[in-house]
Structures are given as structure tokens and as C-alpha cells.
Amino acid sequence: MAKESEFKQFIRKHYGTQKRMADDLGITTAAINKWIKVNPRGMLKYTPEIVKYKNVTASQVLWEVMFHEKYLNNA
């Protein structure tokens, strides 16, 4: 079984599930799947909401996105 990406771990830690994240942000789970599989930068649009409600900094969100993008490019 493949190790879960740190990006997915971030989502699980702060939201529990992708569905809960989607519900909290008012988007679809398909959008979150796209962030995970193709375009993690899509999450940046929701940085203010994530920072406000999940006790993380904007820098942490940016780091997660940049690290996952690098992960996808090397996969």
C-alpha cells in the first residue's frame, strides 16, 4: 500500500475527511481530488478560510501546496 502523501495527511489532520473539507469550504470533493492529483495550487484560494478556522498559518498552507506540487512532479 502506498504511503499517504503529506498533503492528504494535512487534510486528514485538519478536516478528518475530504468530504468534510469540501463541506466546510463550500466546494465539491471533486475539487479537492483535483488538488490532490493534479493542481494543489487550487487550495491557495481558500487559504484565508483555512487559516481562520484550522489554527494554521498562511505559510503552512503555502508550504503544503508547494511540497505537494514538487511531489506530483517527481512521481
C-alpha positions as CSV (number, residue, x, y, z in Angstrom):
1,M,0.0,0.0,0.0
2,A,1.4,3.4,-1.0
3,K,2.2,5.8,1.8
4,E,-0.3,8.6,2.2
5,S,1.1,11.9,0.9
6,E,1.8,14.7,3.4
7,F,-0.9,16.7,1.6
8,K,-3.5,14.1,2.3
9,Q,-2.2,13.9,5.9
10,F,-2.7,17.7,6.2
11,I,-6.3,17.4,5.0
12,R,-6.9,14.4,7.4
13,K,-5.4,16.2,10.3
14,H,-7.3,19.4,9.9
15,Y,-10.6,18.2,8.4
16,G,-10.8,14.4,9.0
17,T,-12.1,13.7,5.5
18,Q,-12.0,15.3,2.1
19,K,-15.8,15.5,2.3
20,R,-15.7,17.5,5.5
21,M,-13.1,19.8,4.0
22,A,-15.3,20.3,0.9
23,D,-18.4,20.9,3.0
24,D,-16.5,23.4,5.3
25,L,-15.1,25.3,2.3
26,G,-18.3,25.2,0.2
27,I,-16.8,23.3,-2.7
28,T,-17.0,19.8,-4.1
29,T,-15.0,16.7,-3.3
30,A,-14.0,16.7,-6.9
31,A,-12.2,20.0,-6.4
32,I,-10.2,18.5,-3.6
33,N,-9.4,15.4,-5.6
34,K,-8.1,17.7,-8.3
35,W,-5.8,19.4,-5.8
36,I,-4.5,16.1,-4.7
37,K,-4.0,14.6,-8.1
38,V,-3.2,17.5,-10.4
39,N,-3.3,21.1,-9.1
40,P,-2.6,21.6,-5.4
41,R,-2.4,25.4,-6.0
42,G,-6.2,25.4,-6.2
43,M,-6.2,25.2,-2.4
44,L,-4.5,28.6,-2.2
45,K,-7.7,30.4,-3.0
46,Y,-9.1,29.1,0.3
47,T,-6.1,30.0,2.5
48,P,-8.0,32.7,4.4
49,E,-10.7,30.3,5.4
50,I,-8.3,27.5,6.3
51,V,-6.1,29.9,8.4
52,K,-9.2,31.4,10.2
53,Y,-10.7,28.1,11.2
54,K,-7.9,25.5,11.4
55,N,-5.2,27.1,13.5
56,V,-2.6,27.1,10.8
57,T,-0.6,29.9,9.2
58,A,-0.7,31.0,5.6
59,S,2.9,29.9,5.3
60,Q,2.0,26.4,6.4
61,V,-0.7,26.2,3.7
62,L,1.7,27.5,1.1
63,W,4.4,25.0,2.1
64,E,1.9,22.1,1.9
65,V,0.9,23.2,-1.6
66,M,4.5,23.8,-2.8
67,F,5.7,20.5,-1.3
68,H,2.8,18.5,-2.9
69,E,3.4,20.1,-6.2
70,K,7.0,19.0,-6.1
71,Y,5.8,15.5,-5.0
72,L,3.5,15.3,-8.0
73,N,6.2,16.5,-10.5
74,N,8.6,13.8,-9.2
75,A,6.0,11.0,-9.1
